[in-house]
Amino acid sequence: MKTRYDTTATGHDFHEGDKVWLWNLKRRKGLSPKLQTNWEGPYTVLKRLNDVVVRIQKSPHSKPKVIHYNRLAPYLGKEE
């Protein structure tokens, strides 16, 4: 089972200063789930707390969030 998991697992290695997308599980009422976006961001990685937990922040004035790295994806857009 481990071998099969490892063939499709993506081991993203996020470092401080990287831009990432956050998987958002919230649903808005009144709008079809198919039309809602599941990704939120871009966020900036502030610090890696351990191998799988990361502290991120959307803007310099927003509150930081502590997120498991499975809910993050690399942001490939142009830099702001």
A tleap script that builds the chain and sets N, CA, C and O, in Angstrom:
source leaprc.protein.ff14SB
mol = sequence {
  NMET LYS THR ARG TYR ASP THR THR ALA THR
  GLY HIE ASP PHE HIE GLU GLY ASP LYS VAL
  TRP LEU TRP ASN LEU LYS ARG ARG LYS GLY
  LEU SER PRO LYS LEU GLN THR ASN TRP GLU
  GLY PRO TYR THR VAL LEU LYS ARG LEU ASN
  ASP VAL VAL VAL ARG ILE GLN LYS SER PRO
  HIE SER LYS PRO LYS VAL ILE HIE TYR ASN
  ARG LEU ALA PRO TYR LEU GLY LYS GLU CGLU
}
set mol.1.N position { 0.815 -1.178 0.000 }
set mol.1.CA position { 0.000 0.000 0.000 }
set mol.1.C position { 0.866 1.252 0.000 }
set mol.1.O position { 0.521 2.244 -0.642 }
set mol.2.N position { 1.975 1.216 0.705 }
set mol.2.CA position { 2.860 2.372 0.729 }
set mol.2.C position { 3.435 2.645 -0.646 }
set mol.2.O position { 3.532 3.801 -1.055 }
set mol.3.N position { 3.814 1.612 -1.358 }
set mol.3.CA position { 4.382 1.780 -2.694 }
set mol.3.C position { 3.368 2.434 -3.624 }
set mol.3.O position { 3.721 3.333 -4.386 }
set mol.4.N position { 2.133 2.001 -3.571 }
set mol.4.CA position { 1.098 2.585 -4.424 }
set mol.4.C position { 0.842 4.047 -4.055 }
set mol.4.O position { 0.669 4.885 -4.940 }
set mol.5.N position { 0.817 4.357 -2.777 }
set mol.5.CA position { 0.618 5.741 -2.335 }
set mol.5.C position { 1.767 6.623 -2.811 }
set mol.5.O position { 1.540 7.729 -3.302 }
set mol.6.N position { 2.985 6.144 -2.669 }
set mol.6.CA position { 4.156 6.935 -3.018 }
set mol.6.C position { 4.242 7.239 -4.513 }
set mol.6.O position { 4.869 8.228 -4.892 }
set mol.7.N position { 3.636 6.424 -5.368 }
set mol.7.CA position { 3.709 6.682 -6.809 }
set mol.7.C position { 2.895 7.905 -7.204 }
set mol.7.O position { 3.232 8.566 -8.187 }
set mol.8.N position { 1.832 8.227 -6.469 }
set mol.8.CA position { 1.006 9.381 -6.823 }
set mol.8.C position { 1.129 10.539 -5.847 }
set mol.8.O position { 0.572 11.606 -6.107 }
set mol.9.N position { 1.827 10.377 -4.750 }
set mol.9.CA position { 1.952 11.445 -3.751 }
set mol.9.C position { 2.843 12.555 -4.280 }
set mol.9.O position { 3.862 12.305 -4.923 }
set mol.10.N position { 2.436 13.789 -3.994 }
set mol.10.CA position { 3.248 14.938 -4.379 }
set mol.10.C position { 3.847 15.525 -3.118 }
set mol.10.O position { 3.121 16.020 -2.256 }
set mol.11.N position { 5.121 15.477 -3.005 }
set mol.11.CA position { 5.792 15.985 -1.820 }
set mol.11.C position { 6.276 17.404 -2.036 }
set mol.11.O position { 7.460 17.630 -2.284 }
set mol.12.N position { 5.352 18.378 -1.941 }
set mol.12.CA position { 5.752 19.773 -2.107 }
set mol.12.C position { 6.579 20.199 -0.909 }
set mol.12.O position { 6.237 19.911 0.238 }
set mol.13.N position { 7.645 20.873 -1.188 }
set mol.13.CA position { 8.535 21.334 -0.143 }
set mol.13.C position { 8.461 22.860 -0.111 }
set mol.13.O position { 9.130 23.532 -0.896 }
set mol.14.N position { 7.656 23.402 0.789 }
set mol.14.CA position { 7.459 24.839 0.863 }
set mol.14.C position { 8.504 25.463 1.777 }
set mol.14.O position { 8.812 24.933 2.844 }
set mol.15.N position { 9.041 26.590 1.346 }
set mol.15.CA position { 10.043 27.325 2.119 }
set mol.15.C position { 9.514 28.711 2.440 }
set mol.15.O position { 8.524 29.154 1.857 }
set mol.16.N position { 10.171 29.395 3.364 }
set mol.16.CA position { 9.752 30.745 3.747 }
set mol.16.C position { 9.792 31.668 2.538 }
set mol.16.O position { 10.763 31.680 1.782 }
set mol.17.N position { 8.720 32.445 2.365 }
set mol.17.CA position { 8.640 33.382 1.253 }
set mol.17.C position { 7.946 32.829 0.016 }
set mol.17.O position { 7.638 33.593 -0.899 }
set mol.18.N position { 7.692 31.530 -0.040 }
set mol.18.CA position { 6.994 30.933 -1.183 }
set mol.18.C position { 5.534 31.365 -1.187 }
set mol.18.O position { 4.933 31.578 -0.134 }
set mol.19.N position { 4.969 31.493 -2.398 }
set mol.19.CA position { 3.546 31.790 -2.558 }
set mol.19.C position { 2.804 30.468 -2.728 }
set mol.19.O position { 3.265 29.581 -3.446 }
set mol.20.N position { 1.646 30.338 -2.061 }
set mol.20.CA position { 0.877 29.089 -2.099 }
set mol.20.C position { -0.612 29.394 -2.206 }
set mol.20.O position { -1.058 30.485 -1.852 }
set mol.21.N position { -1.385 28.409 -2.702 }
set mol.21.CA position { -2.838 28.417 -2.686 }
set mol.21.C position { -3.290 27.643 -1.458 }
set mol.21.O position { -2.618 26.698 -1.043 }
set mol.22.N position { -4.416 28.029 -0.872 }
set mol.22.CA position { -4.996 27.331 0.278 }
set mol.22.C position { -6.308 26.694 -0.147 }
set mol.22.O position { -7.167 27.370 -0.713 }
set mol.23.N position { -6.478 25.397 0.118 }
set mol.23.CA position { -7.715 24.684 -0.160 }
set mol.23.C position { -8.748 25.121 0.872 }
set mol.23.O position { -8.554 24.928 2.072 }
set mol.24.N position { -9.852 25.713 0.400 }
set mol.24.CA position { -10.887 26.240 1.275 }
set mol.24.C position { -12.086 25.307 1.250 }
set mol.24.O position { -12.639 25.043 0.183 }
set mol.25.N position { -12.497 24.807 2.409 }
set mol.25.CA position { -13.595 23.849 2.495 }
set mol.25.C position { -14.949 24.516 2.706 }
set mol.25.O position { -15.973 23.833 2.673 }
set mol.26.N position { -14.987 25.828 2.922 }
set mol.26.CA position { -16.243 26.523 3.192 }
set mol.26.C position { -17.100 26.616 1.940 }
set mol.26.O position { -16.582 26.731 0.829 }
set mol.27.N position { -18.419 26.565 2.126 }
set mol.27.CA position { -19.380 26.720 1.035 }
set mol.27.C position { -20.260 27.926 1.316 }
set mol.27.O position { -20.691 28.135 2.450 }
set mol.28.N position { -20.529 28.725 0.277 }
set mol.28.CA position { -21.445 29.855 0.421 }
set mol.28.C position { -22.855 29.406 0.088 }
set mol.28.O position { -23.067 28.625 -0.839 }
set mol.29.N position { -23.809 29.899 0.845 }
set mol.29.CA position { -25.207 29.572 0.591 }
set mol.29.C position { -25.701 30.326 -0.634 }
set mol.29.O position { -25.280 31.451 -0.901 }
set mol.30.N position { -26.594 29.693 -1.366 }
set mol.30.CA position { -27.225 30.354 -2.497 }
set mol.30.C position { -26.479 30.225 -3.813 }
set mol.30.O position { -26.958 30.712 -4.838 }
set mol.31.N position { -25.324 29.585 -3.810 }
set mol.31.CA position { -24.539 29.416 -5.024 }
set mol.31.C position { -24.162 27.940 -5.152 }
set mol.31.O position { -23.752 27.302 -4.183 }
set mol.32.N position { -24.307 27.427 -6.340 }
set mol.32.CA position { -24.017 26.016 -6.573 }
set mol.32.C position { -22.560 25.699 -6.227 }
set mol.32.O position { -21.674 26.487 -6.557 }
set mol.33.N position { -22.291 24.562 -5.570 }
set mol.33.CA position { -20.904 24.194 -5.250 }
set mol.33.C position { -20.023 24.069 -6.498 }
set mol.33.O position { -18.811 24.272 -6.425 }
set mol.34.N position { -20.623 23.739 -7.627 }
set mol.34.CA position { -19.840 23.630 -8.858 }
set mol.34.C position { -19.285 24.980 -9.303 }
set mol.34.O position { -18.248 25.034 -9.964 }
set mol.35.N position { -19.955 26.052 -8.950 }
set mol.35.CA position { -19.535 27.385 -9.378 }
set mol.35.C position { -18.638 28.081 -8.365 }
set mol.35.O position { -18.109 29.158 -8.641 }
set mol.36.N position { -18.466 27.482 -7.212 }
set mol.36.CA position { -17.631 28.085 -6.184 }
set mol.36.C position { -16.178 27.658 -6.357 }
set mol.36.O position { -15.885 26.528 -6.745 }
set mol.37.N position { -15.294 28.574 -6.064 }
set mol.37.CA position { -13.868 28.247 -6.144 }
set mol.37.C position { -13.423 27.599 -4.832 }
set mol.37.O position { -13.826 28.038 -3.755 }
set mol.38.N position { -12.610 26.575 -4.919 }
set mol.38.CA position { -12.130 25.874 -3.734 }
set mol.38.C position { -10.774 26.374 -3.263 }
set mol.38.O position { -10.374 26.080 -2.137 }
set mol.39.N position { -10.062 27.115 -4.088 }
set mol.39.CA position { -8.723 27.571 -3.747 }
set mol.39.C position { -8.766 29.057 -3.423 }
set mol.39.O position { -9.492 29.825 -4.054 }
set mol.40.N position { -7.986 29.443 -2.440 }
set mol.40.CA position { -7.954 30.805 -1.946 }
set mol.40.C position { -6.501 31.266 -1.910 }
set mol.40.O position { -5.609 30.490 -1.565 }
set mol.41.N position { -6.266 32.512 -2.261 }
set mol.41.CA position { -4.893 32.980 -2.155 }
set mol.41.C position { -4.554 34.014 -3.193 }
set mol.41.O position { -5.450 34.554 -3.842 }
set mol.42.N position { -3.296 34.301 -3.366 }
set mol.42.CA position { -2.129 33.584 -2.849 }
set mol.42.C position { -1.764 33.995 -1.422 }
set mol.42.O position { -1.963 35.139 -1.013 }
set mol.43.N position { -1.239 33.054 -0.700 }
set mol.43.CA position { -0.719 33.255 0.646 }
set mol.43.C position { 0.803 33.175 0.587 }
set mol.43.O position { 1.368 32.600 -0.343 }
set mol.44.N position { 1.454 33.754 1.581 }
set mol.44.CA position { 2.906 33.697 1.690 }
set mol.44.C position { 3.273 32.813 2.878 }
set mol.44.O position { 2.697 32.948 3.958 }
set mol.45.N position { 4.223 31.919 2.681 }
set mol.45.CA position { 4.694 31.052 3.767 }
set mol.45.C position { 5.593 31.875 4.681 }
set mol.45.O position { 6.606 32.422 4.245 }
set mol.46.N position { 5.212 31.956 5.943 }
set mol.46.CA position { 6.020 32.691 6.922 }
set mol.46.C position { 7.076 31.810 7.560 }
set mol.46.O position { 8.230 32.213 7.712 }
set mol.47.N position { 6.663 30.576 7.941 }
set mol.47.CA position { 7.588 29.701 8.657 }
set mol.47.C position { 7.095 28.268 8.595 }
set mol.47.O position { 5.891 28.014 8.623 }
set mol.48.N position { 8.028 27.335 8.511 }
set mol.48.CA position { 7.700 25.908 8.643 }
set mol.48.C position { 7.848 25.541 10.105 }
set mol.48.O position { 8.939 25.642 10.667 }
set mol.49.N position { 6.756 25.114 10.727 }
set mol.49.CA position { 6.794 24.782 12.151 }
set mol.49.C position { 7.356 23.388 12.383 }
set mol.49.O position { 8.042 23.150 13.378 }
set mol.50.N position { 7.067 22.459 11.465 }
set mol.50.CA position { 7.711 21.145 11.451 }
set mol.50.C position { 7.596 20.607 10.027 }
set mol.50.O position { 7.378 21.387 9.100 }
set mol.51.N position { 7.733 19.312 9.831 }
set mol.51.CA position { 7.745 18.762 8.480 }
set mol.51.C position { 6.425 18.950 7.738 }
set mol.51.O position { 6.432 19.090 6.515 }
set mol.52.N position { 5.294 18.958 8.441 }
set mol.52.CA position { 3.994 18.985 7.770 }
set mol.52.C position { 3.125 20.186 8.127 }
set mol.52.O position { 2.054 20.345 7.541 }
set mol.53.N position { 3.535 21.024 9.049 }
set mol.53.CA position { 2.734 22.174 9.464 }
set mol.53.C position { 3.451 23.458 9.073 }
set mol.53.O position { 4.650 23.621 9.299 }
set mol.54.N position { 2.665 24.382 8.469 }
set mol.54.CA position { 3.227 25.620 7.924 }
set mol.54.C position { 2.396 26.806 8.412 }
set mol.54.O position { 1.173 26.705 8.503 }
set mol.55.N position { 3.045 27.923 8.724 }
set mol.55.CA position { 2.335 29.162 9.066 }
set mol.55.C position { 2.307 30.032 7.821 }
set mol.55.O position { 3.347 30.318 7.227 }
set mol.56.N position { 1.083 30.461 7.422 }
set mol.56.CA position { 0.922 31.274 6.214 }
set mol.56.C position { 0.181 32.557 6.560 }
set mol.56.O position { -0.471 32.652 7.601 }
set mol.57.N position { 0.290 33.557 5.661 }
set mol.57.CA position { -0.388 34.831 5.859 }
set mol.57.C position { -0.752 35.398 4.491 }
set mol.57.O position { 0.053 35.361 3.561 }
set mol.58.N position { -1.990 35.931 4.375 }
set mol.58.CA position { -2.458 36.437 3.085 }
set mol.58.C position { -1.864 37.800 2.763 }
set mol.58.O position { -1.400 38.019 1.644 }
set mol.59.N position { -1.868 38.716 3.719 }
set mol.59.CA position { -1.278 40.036 3.519 }
set mol.59.C position { -0.549 40.429 4.797 }
set mol.59.O position { -0.754 39.801 5.836 }
set mol.60.N position { 0.289 41.443 4.742 }
set mol.60.CA position { 1.047 41.819 5.948 }
set mol.60.C position { 0.174 42.233 7.127 }
set mol.60.O position { 0.623 42.173 8.271 }
set mol.61.N position { -1.083 42.657 6.869 }
set mol.61.CA position { -1.947 43.122 7.950 }
set mol.61.C position { -2.961 42.076 8.395 }
set mol.61.O position { -3.737 42.334 9.316 }
set mol.62.N position { -2.975 40.906 7.767 }
set mol.62.CA position { -3.942 39.862 8.133 }
set mol.62.C position { -3.359 38.943 9.202 }
set mol.62.O position { -2.154 38.929 9.454 }
set mol.63.N position { -4.257 38.177 9.818 }
set mol.63.CA position { -3.851 37.257 10.887 }
set mol.63.C position { -3.232 36.001 10.263 }
set mol.63.O position { -3.808 35.448 9.326 }
set mol.64.N position { -2.079 35.537 10.754 }
set mol.64.CA position { -1.473 34.309 10.220 }
set mol.64.C position { -2.306 33.074 10.551 }
set mol.64.O position { -3.015 33.043 11.557 }
set mol.65.N position { -2.213 32.056 9.691 }
set mol.65.CA position { -2.906 30.790 9.895 }
set mol.65.C position { -1.883 29.672 9.958 }
set mol.65.O position { -0.857 29.720 9.279 }
set mol.66.N position { -2.164 28.668 10.771 }
set mol.66.CA position { -1.328 27.478 10.859 }
set mol.66.C position { -2.074 26.364 10.130 }
set mol.66.O position { -3.177 25.986 10.524 }
set mol.67.N position { -1.461 25.836 9.055 }
set mol.67.CA position { -2.134 24.916 8.140 }
set mol.67.C position { -1.259 23.694 7.890 }
set mol.67.O position { -0.033 23.800 7.836 }
set mol.68.N position { -1.899 22.527 7.736 }
set mol.68.CA position { -1.201 21.309 7.319 }
set mol.68.C position { -0.847 21.435 5.840 }
set mol.68.O position { -1.637 21.977 5.067 }
set mol.69.N position { 0.307 20.954 5.435 }
set mol.69.CA position { 0.771 21.174 4.071 }
set mol.69.C position { -0.063 20.443 3.023 }
set mol.69.O position { 0.057 20.758 1.839 }
set mol.70.N position { -0.906 19.477 3.411 }
set mol.70.CA position { -1.785 18.820 2.449 }
set mol.70.C position { -2.844 19.770 1.899 }
set mol.70.O position { -3.390 19.516 0.826 }
set mol.71.N position { -3.147 20.854 2.605 }
set mol.71.CA position { -4.138 21.824 2.141 }
set mol.71.C position { -3.516 22.930 1.304 }
set mol.71.O position { -4.204 23.892 0.965 }
set mol.72.N position { -2.246 22.825 0.962 }
set mol.72.CA position { -1.554 23.859 0.191 }
set mol.72.C position { -1.118 23.338 -1.167 }
set mol.72.O position { -0.846 22.151 -1.344 }
set mol.73.N position { -1.059 24.257 -2.120 }
set mol.73.CA position { -0.547 23.953 -3.456 }
set mol.73.C position { 0.340 25.108 -3.886 }
set mol.73.O position { 0.085 26.248 -3.498 }
set mol.74.N position { 1.371 24.848 -4.675 }
set mol.74.CA position { 2.247 25.946 -5.101 }
set mol.74.C position { 1.513 26.942 -5.984 }
set mol.74.O position { 0.704 26.554 -6.827 }
set mol.75.N position { 1.793 28.222 -5.794 }
set mol.75.CA position { 1.221 29.291 -6.601 }
set mol.75.C position { 2.168 29.549 -7.754 }
set mol.75.O position { 3.333 29.891 -7.550 }
set mol.76.N position { 1.660 29.382 -8.973 }
set mol.76.CA position { 2.515 29.504 -10.146 }
set mol.76.C position { 2.248 30.782 -10.946 }
set mol.76.O position { 2.754 30.932 -12.058 }
set mol.77.N position { 1.459 31.701 -10.392 }
set mol.77.CA position { 1.145 32.943 -11.074 }
set mol.77.C position { 2.315 33.893 -11.063 }
set mol.77.O position { 3.374 33.594 -10.512 }
set mol.78.N position { 2.112 35.049 -11.679 }
set mol.78.CA position { 3.202 36.019 -11.702 }
set mol.78.C position { 3.302 36.724 -10.361 }
set mol.78.O position { 2.311 36.857 -9.644 }
set mol.79.N position { 4.479 37.167 -10.032 }
set mol.79.CA position { 4.737 37.826 -8.748 }
set mol.79.C position { 4.086 39.189 -8.739 }
set mol.79.O position { 4.013 39.858 -9.770 }
set mol.80.N position { 3.608 39.605 -7.565 }
set mol.80.CA position { 2.944 40.896 -7.423 }
set mol.80.C position { 3.914 41.972 -7.066 }
set mol.80.O position { 3.523 43.128 -6.907 }
savepdb mol mol.pdb
quit
